[in-house]
Amino acid sequence: MATKEQIRKIYALGGELGIKGNGHDDLLHELIYGITGKESVRELNDSEVRAVLSEMYKRKPAAAKRKKSDKEPGDNGMATKEQQALCWRYCYRLKELDPNPESADVFERLAGAIRKVCGTNMVPKTDPFRWVDQDNCSKLIEQLKRYVNTAERRAKRQGDMSG
């Protein structure tokens, strides 16, 4: 179990990073769950506390440079607006090309690609790019581009067969 000092440190860092909210439905708890699989800070053991703090310290320099009034994507090394828009465009194109109308929605496609390419389980529903940096977003764009090319070739082959 985490000590009171460890809990205070996690919440203080969460406040500095701007990810601490009220209750357990905030980005701090999503981060903790993504790293440890646990929903409560109190449930963490020493090694889990170290893992969470380590990840938070890695994020601190980028977040410390950011001003409260300046929260533009891309300013802190995270995915830019343009990168995000391109990812969404590719996901909508994949949905268009999908022959099964009841398959995953656009958000689920994007979240799945982020999980696969970036190796993270933390994909907040309100901001799927919250933890995606520019390098990982470039990899994500390339992977989505490959998915679209494959889907377009498949659609063309099926169109040739039916026509």
ChimeraX attribute file (.defattr): number of C-alpha atoms within 10 A of each C-alpha:
attribute: neighborCount
match mode: 1-to-1
recipient: residues
	/A:1	13
	/A:2	17
	/A:3	15
	/A:4	10
	/A:5	8
	/A:6	18
	/A:7	15
	/A:8	13
	/A:9	14
	/A:10	21
	/A:11	17
	/A:12	13
	/A:13	18
	/A:14	21
	/A:15	13
	/A:16	14
	/A:17	20
	/A:18	15
	/A:19	15
	/A:20	19
	/A:21	14
	/A:22	7
	/A:23	7
	/A:24	13
	/A:25	11
	/A:26	13
	/A:27	19
	/A:28	24
	/A:29	21
	/A:30	20
	/A:31	23
	/A:32	24
	/A:33	17
	/A:34	16
	/A:35	17
	/A:36	19
	/A:37	13
	/A:38	16
	/A:39	16
	/A:40	13
	/A:41	24
	/A:42	14
	/A:43	14
	/A:44	21
	/A:45	13
	/A:46	13
	/A:47	11
	/A:48	19
	/A:49	24
	/A:50	14
	/A:51	14
	/A:52	22
	/A:53	18
	/A:54	12
	/A:55	14
	/A:56	20
	/A:57	15
	/A:58	11
	/A:59	15
	/A:60	17
	/A:61	12
	/A:62	14
	/A:63	19
	/A:64	13
	/A:65	11
	/A:66	15
	/A:67	9
	/A:68	9
	/A:69	6
	/A:70	10
	/A:71	11
	/A:72	13
	/A:73	18
	/A:74	15
	/A:75	14
	/A:76	19
	/A:77	13
	/A:78	20
	/A:79	23
	/A:80	19
	/A:81	13
	/A:82	11
	/A:83	19
	/A:84	20
	/A:85	12
	/A:86	17
	/A:87	24
	/A:88	18
	/A:89	14
	/A:90	21
	/A:91	24
	/A:92	18
	/A:93	18
	/A:94	21
	/A:95	20
	/A:96	14
	/A:97	17
	/A:98	16
	/A:99	13
	/A:100	9
	/A:101	10
	/A:102	8
	/A:103	11
	/A:104	13
	/A:105	12
	/A:106	18
	/A:107	14
	/A:108	15
	/A:109	18
	/A:110	22
	/A:111	19
	/A:112	16
	/A:113	19
	/A:114	27
	/A:115	16
	/A:116	13
	/A:117	17
	/A:118	18
	/A:119	10
	/A:120	15
	/A:121	17
	/A:122	22
	/A:123	22
	/A:124	15
	/A:125	11
	/A:126	7
	/A:127	8
	/A:128	17
	/A:129	24
	/A:130	15
	/A:131	19
	/A:132	21
	/A:133	17
	/A:134	19
	/A:135	13
	/A:136	17
	/A:137	23
	/A:138	16
	/A:139	14
	/A:140	24
	/A:141	22
	/A:142	14
	/A:143	18
	/A:144	25
	/A:145	18
	/A:146	13
	/A:147	16
	/A:148	19
	/A:149	14
	/A:150	13
	/A:151	19
	/A:152	17
	/A:153	12
	/A:154	15
	/A:155	15
	/A:156	13
	/A:157	12
	/A:158	12
	/A:159	10
	/A:160	9
	/A:161	8
	/A:162	7
	/A:163	6
